[in-house]
Amino acid sequence: MRVINLSLGTTDKDNIRLLRDACRYASEKKVIIVAAEHNAGLESYPAVFPEVIGVTAGKVYGRYSYFYRPDDPIEFVARGDRQRLAWVNPRYVFLGGTSFAAPHITGLVALILEKYPDFGLEEVRKVLIANASEGEPQLVRGDELYFPFNVVRRKERSFKVVSGGKYKWIKRAALYPYNKEMHAFVRFRDLLKFEIVGIADPVGKGLVGKDAGEAIGIGPVGITIQHNLRKAMHDADTLILGYVDELGKIMGRDLLGEIAAKAVAQGKNLFSFVPISEDRYPDLFRVAQEKGVRIAYPVLEDLDDAYCYGQDVDVPVVGVFGTGPQQGKFTAQLALRRKLLQRGYKVAQVGTEPHCELFGFDLAFPNGYASIVHWPERQHIFYLHGKMAELCRCVRPDIIIVGAQSGIIPYDFSSPRSYTLPSIAFLFGTKPDAYILTVNSIDPEEYIQDSINALKALGKGKTIALIMSDKEKDIRSAYGTSRVVYRQMSPEELRIKLAHLEERFGIPATDVASEEGQERLADIVIEYFSED
């Protein structure tokens, strides 16, 4: 062969030396390689190599027209906007991209070699440069080519939410109910920009009358869990309302509407984990307006208002994933955030819990329980990719922490309910460089290994730490139903299990319930991303 067209490339630098050697060898043998640039303009290989003719996409018209850029590693611009292309089924389509720009230059190279068969790379390049069109080319990028929805680009844009500023009107908050999602507000009070002054919970759970800290095993915090919500809200300006749907089903009542109305009637702001529709509760919003209080819940920007493609992320990204639900993934994210902040790092964060922005996260993407993300998973990827690039550019952090929901691979492939498409889409959209994997004490070792393998195969990073909670899960089945019961492990039990994980998988294993475990997790992350 004399000419190779590569409508492909990679941004992975792991094998860059081997790839460069192969291109150099081809050039020495007078084989001309023409390669397409990444559709978003990212540095991609082999297009940027001097032994290769790199091509990007532009709005270029005329059968033999193209442009030359002398100061760019991607030196040629050919037609890459939407154009009529030969296809299979149907026979023709209209698409754009650098994949379709590169063949324009490849065809010209073939014509040059037909006329001058002894030419090598440099002679062919000189002919192309000499015959290039004059003027400044108009480039096209990925979001102008073939994505199935509109994209609005703005020249000047800043990230809207940084370090919890979105909810700076919350000064003193009460919590209801005191379930596992609410425990983080007590466990990580130092990360909040407001004070927790009251907590209420149903009597039947057995927590009423206990200190909120002692109830979750961290020592007293001076807040007694109450049954009376009105008393719990007395000194608060805001009620943070968690998930009450299951409790409402048991009681046969609309607890969301009842509790929201009670808070607003007392002149309290409301932050709800789940959306509260003005169409469904018009009186609630009317009273809120009369009282001058706010009703807030997690809201995503419209997809059209987000950058769905853009520059790549150029800071380290560490992702917290798990082998299943209710493992402490959010606790791990908060613990790592706390330790990195204490050590002077600037941390940006994207989470999937509805209340993560209250802890200073930069973006909430609640795609788990009671998800507010109703787009197809493919669009999750574009949205998150764009927001990560925007966050990196506008906030300029030292590191970005991202955290997913549930597991990576289905525990039971026979049950579609266990499929983990949202977690996989989150992985593709955030592209972590390294993973922290939370595991259960009862997970089969084969399943843990499969999860590690899946992360490596699906993403671009490696698992650098395993985390296990100090609570051991016990699944009890009776009368055709199953429930999870938690047992507190002793420090020695936990130490033995963590040591076994390290020996079995060759990966550092720690807990995040203890101060020592949190410090070790931060050390692992910092050491992994530190240069020699």
N, C-alpha and C positions, 0 to 999 in steps of 0.2 A: 504493500500500500504506500501511497505517497501523501495522502491527506487524511487526517482524522478529525471528525467533527464530534465534540463533546458537549451536548446540551445537558450538562450536569456539572456538579462540583461539590465541594464539601467545605464547611467552616471548621472542621475538626483538625487540630494541629498535631495530633498524636503521631501520624505517619507522614508528616510533611517532607521529611528528608528522603524517604523512599520514593515518594511521588515526584519530588523534584529530580531525583536521579533518573527516574524513568523518562521524564520529559527531556532531560538533557541528553540522554542516550538517543531518543528519537530524533532530536534536532541534529545530532552528529551524523545520523544516518540519512539526513535530508528528508525526514518525514515531518510534515508540517501539521502541528496540532492547533486547532481553533477551539476555544472553550468559552462557554457562557458564564457571565458573572451571576452572582446571587441576585434574585429578583428584587430584593430589598436593598441592594447596594452594599451588602456586607462583604468583608474580605473573604474571598472564596478561592479554593485551589482546585485545579491548576491554573485558573484564568489569570492570576496575578503574576505567575512566573515569567521571567524574561524569555524563556525558551518556548513560550506559548503565545499565540495571538489571542488576547482577551477581547471579548465583545460584550457590550451592554446594550440595553434596549433604548430606543428613542423614537421620536416621531420623524421619520425620514421617508421621503417620497422620491420616486424615480427608480427605475429598474436597477441601475448600477450606482445609485447614490449611497454614500456613507460618510461618516465624519471621523477625523483623526484628532486625538487629544494627546499632545506631546508630553504633558506633565502628569499623566495619570497612568498607573500600572495597567488599567483596563483601557487600552489605547484606542479602540475603534468602537463607533456607535453605528448600529444598523437598525433597520426598521424592526421595532418590537412592540408597537401598539397593536390593537386588535386588527387582525387581517384574516383573509380567507385562506384556510389551510386544508390541504388534503388530509382526510381522516379515514377511518374504517367504517364505522357505523354511527352517524351518517357519513356519507362520502366526503362532505366538507363541513367545517365548523369555523366560527370566528373566535379566535383567541389571541392573546398577546403574551409577551414574555421574552426574556433573554434567550430561552431555548429556541425561539423562532427568529431571533436576531442573528445568532451565531451562524446559521446555515447560509445567510446572505453573503457573509464574508467568506465562508467555506467555498461557496460556488465561484466567487471571484478568484480565490486562490487556485481552484481547479483550472480556471480559464488562463491564469498566468502560467501555470505549469504546462498547460497544453502548448502555449506559445514558446516558453523557455523551460524545457524539461530538465535542464541541469541546475536550475536555481535551487538554492537552499533557503533556510528561514530568513536570513538577513536580506538576501536579494528580493525575496517575495515581499518582505516588510517594506523595503524601499519603494517598490512599485505601488503598493497599497497607499503609502504615505503620499507619493507623488500625485496620485489620482483621486485623493479624497476631496469631498465637497468643501467649499469655504463657508465660514460662519460658525456660530455657536449652536451646537445641537440641543434640542429639547428632549431631556430624558423622561422616561416613564418608569414607574416603580410598581411593586407588587400590587398595591391596593388599587391601581388604575387599570389592571390587566384583566383579571378573571374571577375576582371574589364575588360571591353571589349576593352582595348587599352593598348599599352605598356607603361611602366613607366621607366624612366631612373633615377636611384638614384645616388647621389654623396655624398661622405663622408664629404667633406668640401664644404660649400656653404654659400654665404653671399647674402643678399638682394641687388639687383642691383641698386635700386633707393631709395634714402633717401633724404628728404628735398629739392627736386627740383634739385639735383646735375646733373641729366641727361641732363638738358638744361642750364648749366652754361655758355654756349657760348652766350646766349641772354643777352645783356647789356642794349640796348635801343630799345624799340619796338613801332611799329605803329599798329593800329587796323583797320580792315575793314571786314564787315560793322559794324555799331554800333547798333547791335540788343541786345536782352535780354541776350544772352550768354556772350556778351562782357561787359555788365554793371559791372560784378563782377571785371573786371580788374581795373576799376576806383573806385568802392566801397571798394575794399579790396586791395588797392595798397600796404599797409604795409606788406602784406603776400608774395609779389613778391620779387624775387631776382634781378629784373631788373626794369628799369624806363619806364613808358609810356610817349612817347614824341610826338605822333601824332595820330589823329583819323580822318578817312574819312567815309562818308556815302552818299548814293544816295540823290539827291536833293528832290525827291518826298515825302520823309518821313517827311520833315519839321523840321529836326534837324540841318541842315547846318547853321553855323553861331552862334550857341548856345555854351555855355560852357558845356563841357561833364558832369561835376558834376551837374550843375543846370538842365540839361536835364533829370536827373533821380532823382532829388529832394534831393540832399545831399549838396548843396552849391557849390560855384565855386571851380574848381581845377586848373584853369589856362591853360586848353587845349581847344582850339576852334575846333569844328567839322568842317571839310572842305569837299568840294566836290572833289577837285583835289587830287587824291591819290598820285601822284608824290610829291606834296608839303608836304603831311602828312608824307611821308616816308623820307623826306630830312635828318632829324637828327637821323634817326633810323638805326640800323644795322639789324633789323629783322622785317618782316611783319607777324603778326598773322592774318591769314585768316579764317574767320568763315564760316557759311553756306551761300552759294550764289546760291544754286541750284534752289530755287523757283524764285529768281530774274532773273536767267538766262533763265528759262522757259518763263517768262513774256516777256523778251527782245529777246528771240529766239537766244541766243548766249551761247557759252561755257565760262561763266565768270570765272569758276575755272581755266581753262587753260590760259585765257587771263591775269587775274590778277597775277597768278603765274609767267607767262613769264615776265610781266612788272616788278615785284619785282626782279626777278633774273637778268634781264638785267641791273637793276640799281645797281647790286652788293649787294643786300640785302639777308640775310638768310630768309627762309620761314618756318613757322610752320602752318600747315593746320589742321583744325578740321577733315577733311575727307582724306582718303588715296589718294595719287597721284601716279598713276601707271607709272613706267618707260617705260613699254611696250606701253602705250597710248601716253606718252609725252616724247619720246626719245630726242628730241631737247632741251627740258627744262633741262633735266639732263646733257646733253652735255654742255650747256651754264653754268650751275651751276658749273660743274667741271672746266671749263675754268676760271670762275670768282673766284673760290675758296670759294664758299658759300654753305651752307647746305640746304637741303630740308628734313623736318621732319614732322611726323604725328604720331598719336597714333598707337602703334604696340604691340600686345600681343606675349609672348613667344609661341613657339609651345607647344602643349599639352604634348607631350612626354618629354619635358624638365622641366615640372613642377612637383612638389610633389603633387600627386593626393590624397594622404593620408599621415598622419603623426601624430605627437603629437598634443594634443588638445591645445586650446588657454587658457592661464591661467591668462589673464588680462581682465578687464572689456571691453565689447564691447557695444557701443550704436549705434543704427541704426536710420537713418532719412528716413522715408517713408511718403507716402502721399495718399490722396484720389483721386488724378488725376494729370494731367500735369500742368506745368506753375503755380506753387504755391509758389516758393521760397525755394524749398528743398536744392538747392545748396547754396543759401544764408545762410540758417540755418547751413549747414555744415561749411561754412567758418566763420560764426559768432562764432560758438561754438569753432572752432579751435583757432581763435584769442584770445578768452577769456581764454581758458585753457592754452594756451602758455603764456599769460600775467601773469597768476597766478603760473607759474613755472612748469607746468606739461609737461612731454614728451609725445607728441601726435603722434600716427601713424594713417594713414588714407587711406581708399580705396573708390574711387568714381567711378561714372558711366558717368561723363561728359568727353568729349574728351580732355579738357584742364586742368583737375584737377591737373595733375602733375606739371603744371607751378606754382601752388600755394603751392607746397611743399608736395602734397599727395604722398604716397609711391607707389601706384598702381592705374592706370586708367583701368577700365573695361567698355568701352563704349558700353553698350547694349541697348541704347535708340534710339533716332533719328539717322538715317544713321549709324546704328550699324556696328562695325567691328568684332563683335563676331558671327561667323557663325557655331559654334558647336551646337549640340542639347542641350536643357536645362539641361538634366541630366549631361552632361559633364561640364556645367558651375559650377555645385555644387562641383564636384570633384576638379576642378581647383581652385576655390575660397577657398575651405576648405584647400587645400594644401598651397596656398599662405598666408592665414591668419596664419597658424601654422608657416610657414617660417618667416613671418614678426614678429610674436611674439618672436620667438627664436633669430633672428638676430638683431632686432632693440631694443628689450626689452623696449617697451613703458610703460607708466603708464596707458594709455587708448587707445583704437582703436575706431575711428569714421568711420562708413560706411554709404553710402547714395545711395538709389535706385532711379529708374526712375518711373514716372507715378504712378498708383494706385496699390492697393493690390488685390482688388476684382473687377470684371468687373462692370461697371456702367450699362451696357446693356447686359444681358446674351443672347439676341437674335442676337447679332452682334459679330462674332468671332474676328473682328478687335479690340474690346475692351478687349479681354482677356489679362491677366497680367502674363503670364507664365515667362517672363524674371525677373520680380520683385520677383516672388515666388521663382524662382531658386536662385536669389541673396540672398534672405532671408535664404534659406536652406544652401547656401554655406558659409555665414558669421556668422550665428547663433548669432545675438545680444542678450545680456542679458536684454536690455531695449530698448524701442522704443520712438522716438519723431515723432508724427504724424502731418503732415501739412494738414490743411483743408481749404476749401473755405467758404466764407461767405454765399454762396447760396447752400451749400450741405444740403440735407435733414438729419435731425438728425438720422433717421433710418440707413442711409447709413454710417454716421460717426460711429455709434455704431457697425454696421456690420464689418467695417474695424478694429475697436478695437478688436472685437471678433475674427476676422480672424487672426490678428497678434498673439493673445494669443494662438489660436488653432494650428496654423502652426509652430510657433516658440517656444522658451523656456523662453521668457522674458515677461515683462508687459509694457504697454504704460504709461510713466511717465510724458509726457508733450504733450499738443496740441499747435500748432502754426498756427496763421492766419496772412496773409499778410495785410498790410495797404491799399492795392488796392482791391476794391470790383469788382468782375466779374459780367458783365451783358451780357447775351447771347441774341443776337438779330438775329431774323430769318426773311428772306425776299426772295421771289422768289425761294423758295426751298433750300436755303443755310443758314447756320448759321455762325456767327462770334462772337468773344468774345471782348467786349469793357471793358476797365478798368476805374474805377472811384476812385479817391483818397478819402479815408474816413477821416473825421475829427478825432482828438484824442479822442473826447468824444464818437463818434460812435464806434470807435475801442474798447474803454474801455468797453462799454456796451456789445458789442458782445463777448468779451473775458470773461467778468464776467458771461454771460449766459452760455458759454461753460463749465466753471468751475462748475457752479451750476448744469447743466444738466448731466454732465458725471463724476463729482467728481474727475477730473484730472486737475492739474495746467495748465492754458492757458496763452500764452504770444505772443508777436510779436517779430520779429527780425529786424525790420526796425529801431527801436529806441535803443539808448544806454542802456536805462533802461531795455528794453525787452531782449537784449542780455545778460546783467548781470544776469537777473533772470533765463534765460535758463541755464547758466553755474552753478548757485547756485543749481538748481534742479538736474542737472546731478551729481554734486559733492556730494550733500547731499544723493542722492540715493545710490551711490557706497561707501559712507564712512561708516566705522565701528563705532559702539557706543564706 
